């Protein structure tokens, strides 16, 4: 029987008093509990943590995104000042690499105000060290709504996957919700509770009306809040957002709730608060919701196609020319990991959003042409 984590008893007390927790509530407590939450108590990113993100694999990832930001800023008409916003900035590596690459256009750097949305005090401290050279332009916030209005470019790398999900399963002509309860020996377990018609309507209508017995639908309520905040910012100022995450784009239904600990998958109910909890992003649903909200949307495309379209191969060749043998091996290995279809190149998707009137950002012009040709 598992020994449990400090958060486990707290969860049991909560369930005994209030009943089973939705997976969304369970994720929120496990990730953000003030005493024992995963993001409150440690530094999860890197070889010594639980997972490695793309910016930590290769500097080219952040550099190419920095050049993407410059292009988009120019297409906006070079507003000054503007907000360069990152949601869930990890260790600050992506932003540091992006700003270094953006030095090719000094006016971009001069106009930028950097805003980081981060709830973890530990990660904030790491970001402060990583971005120390950026000086007073750095600002930290608990959420996007705190950031002053103005022209904005928003980056979200591996942010949406950590937003809590509710998970529904089809049983006959009814929908049930998977929740976290207690079994007959007082251990955390998954249960199913029939939901009201109102809650069943949270499942997107195409799925709700056509799924088979046992099909699982995952819904992220906070995505609606995120899109509403982006739309609100875009009403009076130009806005562009880039969302990169691991997920799927076919609009299918599936169970993807998972835990990662020490770079391995783990049981999400074991040692709560000591593993990262995530679920794959439904990019088709995200794009549809964004378009319904009034934002322009492009993608999703695979991360490999995105980075190659931005010039990863050309950047790699320039770096190789100035590298020693070990550095060359590391550069090639990192690039391969980012773009290979059997690694991050297809599992990770990229979606671009923008306020109406902005031009199609790179490299989505090519993707749009391909879609038109197929049509």
BAMIRO-383147 format. One record per residue: x negated, y negated, z negated of N, C-alpha, C in turn. Coordinates in steps of 0.001 Angstrom, whole numbers, plus 500000, padded with zeros to 6 digits. Atoms other than C-alpha are relative to their C-alpha. Layout:
XYZXYZXYZ
...
//
This chain:
499147501193500000500000500000500000499115498763500000
500864501161499924498528496594500908499959499234498692
500183500741501235497128494551498042500692498657500044
499288501256499863498707491402499426499093498794499906
500722501267500035497619487805499726500667499100498976
499382500908500971498242484880497356501366499494500426
498730500514499500501112483781499595501108501044499976
499003498945499874502844487146499612501057499927498905
499046500052501097504450486857496176500890498769500107
499205501221499806505559483321496924501112500241501022
499000499675498983507356484601500031501070500929499442
499041499069500582508982487427498090500982499274499081
499136500776500889510310485004495485501017499215500822
499125500782499130511721482843498266501095500874500614
499032499098499359513417485808499985501011500511498973
499071499537501037514880487114496708501026498922499663
499117501097500407516357483693495971500917499543501121
499266500629498907517501482594499426500408500956501117
499696499061498938517726485709501561498896500037501045
501041499833498977515728486736504660499638498683500670
500520501175499315513600484161506463500033500225501512
500202499908498561513802483461510170498498500099500254
501425499945499667510503484141511919499421498591500047
500470501386499964510269480366512440499643499514498605
500289500421501370510486479725508696498796500756499446
501141499200500458508064482565507997498695499454500576
501209500553499388505537481168510487499619498667499369
500279501318500572505867477664509063499355500119498628
500567499821501336505198478840505512498602500591500090
501303499332499904502333481141506504498914499066500543
501001500869499384500606478479508602499767498715499218
500099501352500542501324475323506611500297499870498515
499777500107501439502000476181502955498900499147499363
501010500922500550500247473425500913498892500682499219
501014499314500797498432475938498704499263501090500777
500583498786499415497867479063500772500218500121501502
499754499923498574498781478210504367498719500189500797
501162499656499179496463479435507100499226498769500434
500688501191499508495694475975508495499559499071498878
500389500848501131495302474467505029498728500489499314
501003499400500869492712476826503645498700500411500673
501233499539499376490050477505506250499768499399501356
500349500445498657488375476893509591500109501212500917
499718498739499304489889479518511905499300500182501334
500485499960498619488110478669515176498508500304500037
501412499714499793484800480082516384499646501428499670
500451498624500205482736483219516060500195500463498558
499831499646501409482993483115512253501451499917499562
498589500121500334486730482442512351500792501172500537
499111498943499545489647484380513789500193500022501512
499829500041498550489756483238517416499098498924500583
500826500968499283487781481296520026500839499381501102
499226500682498963489407478677522242499097499638501174
500745500282498772488374477692525762498927498921499835
501062501009500147486490474502524722498746500535499318
501151499423500688484246476630522502499237500970500894
500631499037499097483483479021525369499054499305500972
500821500704499018482126476469527839500298498510499973
499834501445499951481537472724527932500755499552501245
499354500383498750482916472728531487501503499844499848
498559500085500206486445473216530210500395498573499626
499678501356500427486571469901528362499542498945500986
500496500981499028484491468096530973500974499831501158
499075500090498867486886468952533786501324499365499590
498778500636500478489874467954531675499772498502499806
500312501413500104488136464655530943500080499298501345
499920500584498659487783463999534669501441499980500496
498565500003499680491445464989535107500676498782499378
499418501154500687492354462331532548499636498698500705
500423501206499283490326459711534413500828499828501268
499211500068498760492099460536537675501429499551499706
498619500335500340495520460341536039500096498550499536
500006501388500477494648457067534292499927499026501170
500097500862498816493630455526537615501323499992500761
498730499936499280496876456742539192501107499242499273
499045500790500779498772454990536377499835498500500220
500297501415499847497205451707537400498994499493498995
501061500339500963494392451781534809500499499133498851
499492500817501109496450450547531836498961499833498895
500931500278501090494441448919529056500715499127498959
500502498698500441494722449839526325500988501117500349
499096498872499884496170453330526585499639501003498916
500212499001501051496531456218524131499555501313500632
500459498666499610494472459347524744500277500900498808
499450499235501124496290461883522573499692501480500178
500144498546499972495380465448521697500802500599498858
499208499276500983497789467758519904499259501261499594
500721498828500467496056470341517747498591500063500561
501309500100499335492479469338518628498917500957499527
500991498997500379490756472300516970498812499393499277
501210500558500611487171471385516150499571498696500660
500331501248499319487217468322518405499125500190501217
500938499713498915485127470038521061500544499557501347
499418500393498719487528469483523955499910498482500172
500016501457499890487822465762523227498577499479500170
501387500443499870484051465361522806499473500231501410
500463499695498643483336467075526124500719499132501031
499225500823499063486124465160527871499474498565500031
500490501386500057484828461788526679498602499883500598
501343500043499401481270462656527694500105499979501527
499844499974498547482404463489531225500608498700500508
499311501211499573484565460360531359499091498775500034
500941501127499951481498458155530997499743499528501421
500196500409498603481351458096534786500901498824500365
499107501154499795484176455537534564500057499235498677
500065500704501295483213453169531702501282499276499647
498763500732500267486461451247532093501034500899499312
499097499042500633488374454382531109499715500077498502
500371499902501410486447454701527854500325498713499259
499746501285500650486775451005527097501480499803499717
498555500192500155490550451166527515500639501010499053
499374498883500726491107454371525534500031499776498497
499862499849501444492408454661522000500256501486499749
499920498559500183491950458213520702500886500314498794
499056499622501047494789459722518683500058501521499924
500056498560500216494550463227517215501117500411499041
498920499487500837497572465095515847499523501290499358
500597498865500705496248467477513195500530500042498567
499460499858501354497820468824509981499000500599499021
500974499323500860494769470701508648498915499033499545
501055500863500526492495468706506353498616500539500347
501287499397499669489679471170507011499620499699501444
500300500270498595489936470770510775499821498508500256
500219501441499852490249466997510448498552499633499663
501387500278500390486899466932508654499029500445501086
500854499510498911485341469039511402500096499074501211
499824500910498869486818466758514073499277498681499774
500703501252500313485414463693512308498507500138500260
501434499785499754481926465192512463499724500130501495
500217499790498571482267466303516083500104498700500784
499704501217499240483583462917517216499461498743499317
500500501128500789481550460705514873499544498838500875
500522501065499144480031458773517780501103499161500639
498897500742499373483479457653518954500406498770499197
499796501201500789483680455153516089501442499712499647
498690500404500526486786453174515104501175500310500923
498892499676499095488814454286518142500747501245499567
499396498746500417489657457520516307501140499764499010
498841500096500879493058457847514686500603501386499827
499391498691500272494651460881512992501451499833499573
498573500055500286498352461631512658500521501395499673
499334498730500302500645464327511307500866500474501160
499147499613498878502863464249514382499943498933501079
500057500873498837503287462647517780500790498718499782
499138501164500198506021460291516589499302498871499261
500712501039500746503546458420514362499158499093500891
500922500733499133501486457219517325500730498825500637
499331501177499430502299453672518501500337500194501473
499579499929498604504128453280521796498935499406500899
500951500505499020502124452580524932499713501049501048
500415499051498966500746454184528068499203501120499350
500613498875500707499556457671527184499692501165500925
500338498701499436497811460817528343499915500962498824
499882499064501117498615463798526120499412501345500407
500608498692499769496532466986525924500462500962498907
499564498986500960497802470176524271499427501341500421
500637498719499694495436473136524462500218500963498839
499666499018501029496654476197522543500695499334498817
499189500681501014499144474039520650501403500585499944
498609499553499968502548475242521791500146501418499461
499882498604500440501811478916521038500161500130498495
499903499943501460501599478100517314501272499353499475
498717500531500453504968476317517209500915501171499642
499214498851500480507361478555515253501083500429500983
498970499438499134509714480846517145501142500586499167
498925499146500463513108482311516452500131501113501026
500004498840499107513465485794517889501366500687499938
498666499413499900516799487164519098499935501285500826
499972498731499285517620490686520273501451500329500360
498666499672499497520590491837522353500403501400499553
499442498711500414522741494602520865501438500066500505
498675499970499407525721495443523032500343498630500561
499616501326499530527589492221523644499747498937498942
500303500935501079526212490545520522498502499738499919
501403500340500233522983488824519593499693500079498509
500493499909501371521045489561516435498678499237499915
501275500693500183518124487618514963499080500851499142
501014499307500802514970489307513754499506499040498921
500390500807501142514098488020510305499066500795499099
500912499368500951511643488749507512500729500155498670
499339499710501267513186490446504498499129500912499149
500707499073500890512247492981501827500608501391500147
499508498628499921512487496764502058500292500530498599
499583499451501288513486499138499251498862500152499000
501126500020500949509985498996497729499406498592499896
500364501405500177509852495192497812498796499569500835
501031500432499070507485494919500752500661499221501145
499479500765498873507914492430503601500288500934501168
499633499166498854509686493973506581500875499188500948
499130500617499015511553493027509732501400500595499889
498620499559499983515340493193509681500723499263501130
499191500680498989518086492199512124501321499580499379
498738500538500499521045489980511235500797499463501180
499166500543498933523961489267513563500126498492499829
499983501453500068524060485580514447501363499462500418
498766500668499603526902483137514889499961499686501493
499948500395498592528075482136518344499162498747500239
500785501227499865526440478757517722498515500314500106
501417499635499930523029480325517048499698500786501271
500216499237498772523452482696519990499800499077501187
500143500947498893523700479639522231498605499395500077
501396500432499908520076478849521384499252500789501073
500595499201498930519195481655523796500391499361501330
499655500619498713518968480120527292501089500770500730
498819499384499403522149480792529228499677501099501013
500280498915499046520576482787532110499608501303499319
500389498803500747519091485165529556501201500544499239
498875499593500838522168485222527349501045500780500790
498940499401499207524426486260530197499569501228500797
500433498952499079522251488801531957499069501043499406
501014499089500529519958490654529569500560501381499707
499631498614500282519962494373528933499954500258498495
500009499565501388520456496197525665498567500029499465
501306499993500640517514495607523313499044498936500485
500882501059499499516104492653525257499748498971498897
500414500953501034514212490143523103499792498634500634
500182501379499547514396486375523585499372499191498869
500676500842500984512031484011521784500257498533500330
499618501399499831513081480398521279499172499153499047
500782500915500832510943477516520018500798498709499786
499229501226500231513177474850518441499155498739500057
500828501205500047510244472448518014499569499524501382
500300500450498639509657472370521770500957498888500406
499038501055499690512825470326522078499576498671499378
500466501217500663511428467834519561498781499422500720
501187500450499284508121467690521423500389499316501307
499584500589498730509805467056524767500756498693499772
499270501236500299512120464466523208499032498871499676
500995501022500325509082462620521830499272499525501249
500659500389498748507377462686525233500924499138500850
499036500782499222510522461447526956500144498606499412
499852501300500658510914458666524403498811499094500309
501202500788499695507324457541525013499974499565501461
500078500276498561507845457625528778501038498990500486
498927500883499561510882455326528844499491498616500395
500490501357499759508876452093528766498556499940500481
501415499974499625505319453194529587499710501271500792
500366498773499282503658455650531983499414501032499041
500465498910500860502941459027530426499694501216500851
500311498707499395501260462238531541499570500943498889
500367499000500999500820465441529574499497501252500698
500574498760499471498758468565530180500096501051498904
499799498930500969499768471774528410499290501248500499
500762498801499659497351474716528457500196500997498869
499742499030501053498172477908526615500085501391500606
499821498662499471498454481629526880501490500326499994
498575499775499881501824482720528116500343500645501330
499515499361498777503921483898531043500917499017500713
499245500957499211505675482109533868501158500589500760
498956499342499213508238484617535138501383499916499374
498696500167500617511026483698532740500586501259499404
499500498731500518511317487254531454500216499918498487
499830499921501450512318488299527943499026501033499456
500973499072500573509797489950525687499710499638498542
500422500187501382508558490363522117498503499688500002
501418500372499964505260488486521686499489499489498660
500432500475501317505142487529517989498833500850499524
501204499250500337501665488465516769499127499234499008
500997500574500899498886487856514277498615500337500529
501398499771499618495160487505514981499126499696498803
500926500165501132492471487972512344498660500607500380
501361499555499655488738488245512914499947500516501439
500026499715498563489325488313516691500680501312500360
499252498784499714491600491352516430501481499771499671
498589500081500318495366491764516484500257500650498649
499679499504501329496874492343513051501509500024499814
498584499973500340500251493055511475500365498634499412
499676501341500492501901489628510993500614499978498613
499410499953501337503528490825507746498997500383498918
501041499621500958500276491928506117499134498784499679
500836501113500465498333489356504053500425498674500626
499546501272499427500459486351505062499142498828499511
500844501145500304498499483104505184498541500213500307
501402499693499743495275484869506095499739500402501447
500150499709498573495850485392509831500748498937500784
499310500933499123496846483171512721501254500672500551
498742499484499475500458483633513815500373499215501250
499672500654498740501431482891517405501001500850500774
499196499252499026503685483937520272499724499401501363
500255500486498655503203483676524019500982498896500379
499172501118499554504544480544525690500777500393501253
499149499794498832507470480913528085499904498736500862
500246501206499214506194478441530685501150499676500950
498849500277499139509183478854532982501073499259499222
499023500672500838511494477897530151499554498612499609
500538501308500366509209475043529117500123499021501151
499879500881498832509115473639532640501459499612500230
498592500283499773512885473930532990500526498992498986
499553500927501047513477472172529664499429498605500229
500619501301499725511030469409530606500704499302501152
499314500586498845512702468868533969501403499540499620
498665500376500443516143468823532331499979498727499157
500116501182500863514887466137529941499672498734500790
500290501156499166513927463875532847498543499808500353
501414500083499655510179464492533068499733500730501307
500493499232498863508458465501536292499127501128499473
500775498848500461506848468930535951499342500693501184
500742499269498977504183470763537963499371501232499354
500531498765500537503100474351537481501150500872499491
501350499714500466502578476533535721499141500687501057
500976499256499217499434477729537444499015500634499036
500978499349500852496771480045536082498855499064499645
501123500832500431493944478476534133498834500105500973
501093499834499042491465479930536629500190499119501212
499716500832498835493139478246539591499903498518499647
500056501396500440493422475014537609498554499516499925
501385500445500188489738474831536668499216500038501315
500684499936498703488478475952540083500469498850500889
499469501109499224490771473383541689499440498658499586
500609501243500488489184470693539524498502499931500266
501416500032499653485690471676540664499090500753499069
500855499256500936484434474228538138498773500587500679
501153499373499341482223476015540669498916498980500324
500984501045499687480567472771541753499303499522498726
500600500428501270480032471697538131499047501070499484
500859498905500438478588475125537322498669499960500730
501244500027499232476023474845540112499090498868499537
500825501118500477474853471439538865499375500310498646
500544499655501315474450472735535329498933501086500117
500978498920499832472611475869536492498653499462500483
501241500545499444470064473761538357499094499414498933
500795500626501059468942472136535094499848500895498779
499975499111501159469207475201532819498861501015500046
500958498900500051466703477779531619500749501322500195
499404498710499661467297481490532133501134500380499053
498959499639500955469267482082528915501213499087500141
498890500938499802471329478952529460500793500340501253
499304499608498777472122480110532981500918501190499755
499183498830500316473363483446531678501242499593499209
498881500456500824475533481687529084501015499211500826
499108500799499163476939479262531645500852500867500913
499270499110499090477883481988534100501002500847499222
499109499180500822479347484174531338501205499185499534
498901500846500455481403481272529991500968499678501111
499132500300498863482721480314533418500837501213500378
499286498772499657483657483924534151501136500250499015
498972499754501012485547484209530889501183499051500172
498939500993499846487518481039531615500902500279501200
499236499958498750488609481870535165500290501398500525
499776498654499462488458485642535739501433500451499739
498604499563500185491951487119536283500181500990498859
499865499011501060491246489926533809499547499463498646
500351500608501285490118487485531097500995498865499711
499076501091500312491596483980530577500630499371501243
499596500691498790492143483035534205501470500093500346
498582499835499700495679484423534528500861499995498748
499212499975501230496829484986530941500312498582499535
499793501389500388496377481271530260500564499222501179
499311500781498981498672478926532164499824498509499714
500112501454500123498645475178532795501244499364500600
498815500734499573501659472883533080499726498512499825
500146501454500077501551469157533841501375499360499976
498763500764500110504334466750532851499675498525500166
500242501429499830504723463077533705501309499251500081
498841500862499845507119460186533618500291499814501487
499642500178498588509020459616536877499211498859500629
500726501040499277507111457648539483498514500233500105
501432499711499911503642459019538810499752501055501068
500325499078498918501923460905541607499630501377499448
500366498643500390501247464639541530498531500044499591
501397499974500450498072465200539470499241501179500600
500787498859499518495195467418540618499996501103498947
499997499499498621495034470272541370501378500503500417
498642499519499750498804470665541446500498499627501388
499613500296498609498978469070544902499923501257500840
500163498762499236497665472343546329501076501009499638
498965499061500422500113474379544234501345499603500595
498739500473499424502985472196545465500074500332501484
500032499649498579501893472754549075500269501479500209
499783498549499881501775476511548527501474500342499795
498595499742500257505302476453547066500855499584501191
499258500477498846506543474421550035499843500962501186
500250499058498906504907476834552490500806501277499803
499260498764500285506525479822550742501490499800500247
498583500303499786509912478108550894500330499965501485
//
